[in-house]
């Protein structure tokens, strides 16, 4: 159940990213920024949640993998935003 909840958060963030990219294609800068910022906020909340549960409800190595993946998504967002400016 715990992992399903985490996966749901990641999927929600990815949807926001995809919506943001679609807005970029349609030259809707404000909407794109809103979606990409929402994605980054979800990823940061996810990281905080995983760090809080690391070694308790989430095994250490798994937590590290999840955090690394979330950071990769955030880095991709930052690159996407910089590319569009």
Number of C-alpha atoms within 10 A of each C-alpha: 6 9 10 9 10 15 14 12 17 20 13 16 24 19 15 21 26 16 18 27 23 15 19 18 12 11 12 13 16 11 17 23 17 16 23 26 20 17 27 24 14 20 24 16 14 20 20 13 14 22 17 13 14 16 13 10 12 17 12 15 11 13 20 16 11 20 20 13 15 21 16 13 19 21 13 14 19 14 11 16 17 9 8 11 6
